């Protein structure tokens, strides 16, 4: 069975027409990309992650601090010299200071934090691409669910019309005394049942429109005609199995693992000292001293010898988080491969179902024609006609379901391979 032949069946379905102004799937996907609230919120993740990179890169730059103050004292500072009290400070004075400190070496803490932030930034970008494909898949599914619901609604309308015709025949034969009242009652019950089914089909169409409008950011009450045109070329190949590894969500998770390794490296560096250089200018208003501004330069080292085991806990936590993300990546890879294989199976089965259902419709239509003629000739029963009509409705429903299941399976296969893009 060639995929081209199966896809071409959609264009032969006569349940609806597509006017020139019909809303296409590509247009819906573009609207979803622009207006979907989930994507609009997720788009900010990359900007937030970019700010984290800027913050961590600040560790490479000098830290500049300034201060200014005015102090009031009850008594000025003084010294006792040879039994006399000599004042060495003004009672009220102004002071100011400026210091510049530059980290010289911190055993990779700063570089690791920058690497972690950059990996998380790239992960946010990849995650957004994956989320966009998920929204595209949902939009595609809802788009075709509307077309499917409309087709099923029209099938239900045909069934109502056919049962109404059957009721008129039964009424006519009853008035002629050729059938019993039971035939008329059966026809009335089946007609009522078909009308209930029609109401349910109409409700499915309305609910599907509400979902599509939400995904595309359109007003809830917006309606229109959808174009029953395939988004894929009939002979377009499906993604190969190795394409699964290039999915955006797997790329995002691999970058999370990279960020985890950098976090472990940064926390390991907390056990080592930090070497720094510092320059400062400190001014204190005091007329009793010759030099009121003191300039200084310093090269030093800072190290913490004990902090209540918080650094040990931070390191162990980072190591455990890294292991968790590695296991999560492995699980996601397994799920992606399962999703891909399932979608390929669904494509193959749905294609076969279309062929089988197409032949079943022809047989069911012939079966209904024969039973109607038999009933009109009073050879068959009303139950035979009702059963034949029910069978035709079911085969038409199965055919419609198979057509759109095939389309959705193709979309799912492309999503599983990370190729569901419409730029």
C-alpha positions in Angstrom: 0.0 0.0 0.0 1.5 3.3 -1.1 1.1 6.3 1.3 0.4 8.5 -1.7 -2.7 6.5 -2.6 -4.0 6.6 1.0 -3.4 10.4 1.4 -5.2 11.1 -1.9 -8.4 9.6 -0.5 -8.9 12.7 1.6 -9.4 14.7 -1.5 -12.1 12.3 -2.7 -14.2 12.6 0.4 -17.3 14.6 -0.4 -18.5 15.5 3.0 -17.4 19.1 2.9 -16.1 21.7 0.5 -13.2 24.1 1.1 -13.8 27.6 -0.1 -11.0 29.9 -1.1 -11.2 31.7 2.2 -11.0 28.5 4.3 -8.7 28.6 7.3 -5.7 26.3 6.5 -3.7 24.2 9.0 -0.6 26.2 8.3 -2.4 29.4 9.2 -3.6 27.9 12.4 -0.1 26.8 13.3 1.2 30.3 12.7 -1.5 31.7 14.9 -0.6 29.2 17.6 3.1 30.2 17.3 2.2 33.9 17.7 -0.7 33.8 20.2 -0.7 30.6 22.1 -0.6 31.5 25.9 1.6 28.6 26.8 4.2 29.5 24.2 4.0 33.2 25.2 4.8 32.3 28.8 7.5 29.8 27.9 9.2 32.4 25.6 10.2 34.3 28.7 12.3 31.4 30.0 15.1 32.1 27.5 15.2 35.7 28.5 15.3 34.8 32.2 18.1 32.3 31.6 20.1 34.9 29.6 19.9 37.3 32.6 21.3 34.5 34.8 24.3 34.3 32.4 24.9 38.0 32.8 24.7 37.7 36.6 27.3 34.9 36.8 29.7 36.6 34.3 29.8 39.4 36.8 32.2 37.2 38.8 34.9 38.0 36.2 34.6 41.7 36.8 35.9 43.8 39.7 33.5 44.6 42.5 33.3 48.4 43.2 31.9 49.5 46.6 31.4 53.0 47.9 30.2 54.4 51.2 29.5 57.8 52.7 28.3 58.7 56.2 28.1 61.3 58.9 28.7 60.4 62.5 27.5 62.1 65.7 29.3 61.2 69.0 28.5 62.1 72.5 32.2 62.6 73.3 35.1 62.7 70.8 37.9 60.1 71.0 40.8 61.2 73.2 44.1 59.8 74.7 45.6 60.3 78.2 49.1 61.6 77.7 51.2 62.5 80.8 48.2 63.0 82.9 46.6 65.2 80.3 43.6 64.4 78.0 44.3 65.1 74.4 41.5 65.1 71.9 42.3 63.1 68.7 39.0 63.2 66.9 36.2 65.6 66.2 32.9 64.9 68.0 30.9 64.9 64.7 32.6 64.0 61.4 32.0 62.9 57.8 33.5 59.8 56.3 33.6 58.2 52.9 35.3 55.3 51.2 35.8 53.7 47.8 37.1 50.1 47.2 37.7 48.0 44.2 38.2 44.2 44.6 39.1 41.8 41.9 39.0 38.0 42.2 42.3 36.6 40.8 41.6 32.9 41.1 38.8 30.8 42.7 39.6 27.3 41.5 36.9 27.4 38.8 33.9 28.5 40.8 33.1 31.5 38.6 33.8 29.7 35.3 31.6 26.8 36.4 28.7 29.0 37.4 29.0 30.8 34.0 29.0 27.4 32.2 26.0 26.2 34.2 24.1 29.4 33.4 24.9 29.1 29.7 23.9 25.5 29.5 20.6 26.3 31.2 20.1 29.2 28.7 20.5 26.8 25.7 18.3 24.3 27.5 15.5 26.8 27.8 15.8 27.6 24.0 15.7 23.9 23.1 12.8 23.3 25.5 10.9 26.1 23.9 11.4 24.5 20.5 10.1 21.2 21.8 7.1 22.9 23.5 6.3 24.6 20.2 6.2 21.2 18.4 3.9 19.9 21.2 1.6 22.9 20.6 1.8 22.3 16.9 0.8 18.6 17.4 -2.1 19.6 19.6 -3.2 22.2 17.1 -3.0 19.7 14.3 -4.9 17.1 16.3 -7.7 19.6 17.1 -7.8 20.9 13.5 -8.4 17.4 12.2 -10.8 16.6 15.0 -13.0 19.5 13.8 -12.9 18.1 10.2 -13.6 14.6 11.6 -16.4 15.8 13.8 -17.9 17.7 10.8 -17.7 14.6 8.7 -19.3 12.5 11.4 -22.0 15.1 11.9 -22.8 14.9 8.2 -22.9 11.1 8.4 -25.4 11.5 11.3 -27.4 13.9 9.2 -27.5 11.3 6.4 -28.6 8.7 8.8 -31.4 10.9 10.1 -32.6 11.5 6.6 -32.5 7.8 5.7 -34.4 6.8 8.9 -36.9 9.5 8.2 -37.4 8.0 4.7 -37.7 4.6 6.3 -40.4 5.9 8.7 -42.4 7.3 5.8 -42.3 4.0 4.0 -43.3 2.1 7.2 -46.2 4.6 7.8 -47.4 4.1 4.2 -47.2 0.3 4.4 -49.0 0.4 7.8 -51.9 2.5 6.4 -52.2 -0.1 3.6 -52.4 -2.8 6.2 -49.3 -4.6 4.9 -47.1 -4.2 8.0 -47.8 -4.1 11.7 -47.7 -1.1 14.1 -44.5 -2.5 15.5 -42.6 -1.6 12.2 -43.7 2.1 12.6 -42.7 2.2 16.3 -39.3 0.7 15.4 -38.7 3.3 12.8 -39.7 6.1 15.1 -37.4 4.9 17.9 -34.5 4.6 15.5 -35.2 8.1 14.1 -35.2 9.6 17.6 -31.9 7.8 18.4 -30.3 9.1 15.2 -31.4 12.7 16.1 -29.8 12.3 19.5 -26.6 11.1 17.8 -26.7 14.2 15.5 -27.0 16.5 18.5 -23.9 14.8 20.1 -22.0 15.2 16.8 -22.9 18.9 16.6 -21.7 19.3 20.2 -18.4 17.7 19.3 -17.8 20.2 16.5 -18.5 23.1 18.9 -16.2 21.8 21.6 -13.4 21.2 19.1 -13.7 24.8 17.8 -13.3 26.0 21.4 -10.1 24.0 21.7 -8.7 25.3 18.4 -9.5 28.9 19.3 -7.8 28.5 22.6 -4.6 27.1 21.1 -4.5 29.7 18.4 -5.4 32.7 20.5 -8.7 33.4 18.6 -11.9 34.5 20.3 -13.9 31.6 21.7 -16.9 32.4 19.5 -14.8 32.5 16.3 -15.9 30.0 13.6 -15.2 29.4 10.0 -14.5 26.9 7.2 -11.4 24.7 7.5 -9.5 23.6 4.5 -9.2 19.8 4.2 -5.7 20.0 2.8 -2.9 17.8 3.8 0.0 19.6 5.5 2.5 17.0 4.3 3.6 16.0 0.8 2.1 12.6 -0.1 5.6 11.2 -0.8 7.3 12.9 2.0 9.4 10.3 4.0 8.9 9.9 7.7 11.8 10.7 10.1 14.4 7.9 10.4 14.8 6.2 13.7 18.0 8.0 14.6 16.2 11.4 14.3 14.7 10.7 17.7 18.0 11.6 19.3 17.8 15.1 17.8 14.5 16.0 19.4 14.5 19.4 21.1 13.3 18.1 24.4 16.2 15.5 24.5 18.6 18.2 23.6 17.3 20.4 26.4 17.7 17.6 28.9 21.2 16.8 27.8 22.0 20.5 28.4 20.5 20.2 31.9 22.9 17.4 32.6 25.7 19.6 31.4 24.6 22.3 33.7 24.5 19.8 36.5 28.1 18.8 35.9 29.1 22.5 36.1 27.1 22.9 39.3 29.0 20.0 40.9 32.3 21.6 39.8 31.4 24.9 41.2 30.4 23.4 44.6 33.6 21.5 44.7 35.5 24.7 44.3 33.9 26.1 47.5 36.4 23.9 49.5 39.3 25.9 48.1 40.5 29.5 48.9 39.8 32.6 46.8 42.8 34.8 45.9 42.0 38.5 45.3 43.4 42.0 44.9 41.9 45.1 46.6 42.5 48.8 46.3 40.8 51.3 48.5 40.6 55.0 49.5 39.1 55.9 52.9 38.4 59.4 54.1 37.6 60.4 57.6 37.1 64.1 58.5 39.5 64.9 61.4 41.5 68.1 61.8 43.7 66.5 64.5 45.5 64.3 62.0 47.7 65.2 59.1 46.4 62.7 56.5 42.6 62.4 56.4 42.5 60.2 53.3 44.2 56.8 53.4 45.0 55.0 50.2 45.7 51.2 50.3 46.4 48.2 48.1 46.1 44.6 49.1 46.6 41.1 47.7 45.1 38.4 49.9 43.4 35.1 50.2 40.0 34.1 51.8 39.1 30.6 53.0 36.4 29.2 55.2 37.5 26.4 57.5 34.1 25.4 58.9 30.6 26.4 58.1 28.5 23.8 59.8 28.8 21.3 56.9 26.7 23.4 54.5 29.3 23.2 51.8 29.4 19.4 52.1 25.6 19.3 51.9 25.6 21.6 48.8 28.1 19.4 47.0 26.2 16.2 47.8 23.0 17.8 46.7 24.5 18.9 43.4 25.9 15.4 42.8 22.5 13.9 43.5 20.7 16.4 41.2 23.2 15.5 38.4 22.5 11.8 38.8 18.7 12.5 38.8 19.0 14.4 35.6 21.0 11.7 34.0 18.4 9.1 34.8 15.7 11.4 33.6 17.5 11.8 30.3 17.7 8.0 29.9 14.0 7.7 30.7 13.1 10.5 28.2 15.2 8.8 25.5 13.3 5.5 26.1 9.9 7.3 26.0 10.9 9.1 22.7 11.8 5.8 21.0 8.6 4.2 22.2 6.6 7.2 20.9 8.3 7.0 17.6 7.7 3.3 17.1 4.1 3.6 18.2 3.5 6.4 15.7 5.0 4.3 12.9 2.8 1.4 13.8 -0.2 3.7 13.9 0.6 5.0 10.4 0.8 1.5 9.0 -2.4 0.3 10.7 -4.4 3.4 9.9 -3.4 3.1 6.2 -4.7 -0.5 6.1 -7.9 0.5 8.0 -8.6 3.2 5.3 -8.5 0.5 2.6 -10.6 -1.9 4.5 -13.2 0.7 5.5 -13.5 2.0 2.0 -14.4 -1.5 0.7 -16.8 -2.0 3.7 -18.7 1.2 2.8 -19.4 -0.1 -0.7 -20.6 -3.4 0.7 -22.7 -1.7 3.4 -24.4 0.5 0.8 -25.2 -2.5 -1.3 -26.5 -4.3 1.7 -28.8 -1.4 2.6 -30.1 -1.1 -1.0 -31.0 -4.8 -1.0 -32.8 -4.8 2.3 -34.8 -1.7 1.4 -36.0 -3.3 -1.8 -36.8 -6.5 0.1 -38.8 -4.5 2.7 -40.6 -2.6 -0.1 -41.5 -5.9 -1.6 -42.6 -7.2 1.8 -40.0 -10.0 1.7 -37.7 -8.5 4.3 -38.4 -7.0 7.7 -38.0 -3.5 9.2 -35.4 -4.9 11.5 -33.3 -5.9 8.5 -33.5 -2.3 7.1 -32.6 -0.8 10.5 -29.7 -3.1 10.9 -28.4 -2.4 7.4 -28.6 1.3 8.0 -26.8 1.0 11.4 -24.1 -1.0 9.7 -23.6 1.6 7.0 -23.3 4.4 9.6 -20.8 2.4 11.5 -18.6 1.7 8.4 -18.7 5.4 7.4 -17.7 6.4 10.9 -14.9 3.8 10.8 -13.7 5.2 7.5 -13.7 8.7 8.7 -11.9 7.8 11.9 -9.2 5.9 9.9 -8.6 8.8 7.6 -7.9 11.2 10.4 -6.1 8.7 12.5 -3.7 8.3 9.6 -3.1 12.1 9.4 -2.6 12.4 13.2 -0.2 9.4 13.2 1.9 11.0 10.5 2.0 14.2 12.6 2.9 12.2 15.7 5.7 10.4 13.8 7.2 13.7 12.8 6.9 15.1 16.3 8.6 11.9 17.6 11.4 12.6 15.2 11.6 16.3 16.2 10.5 17.4 12.7 7.1 18.9 13.2 7.9 22.4 12.0 6.0 24.8 9.8 8.1 27.8 9.2 
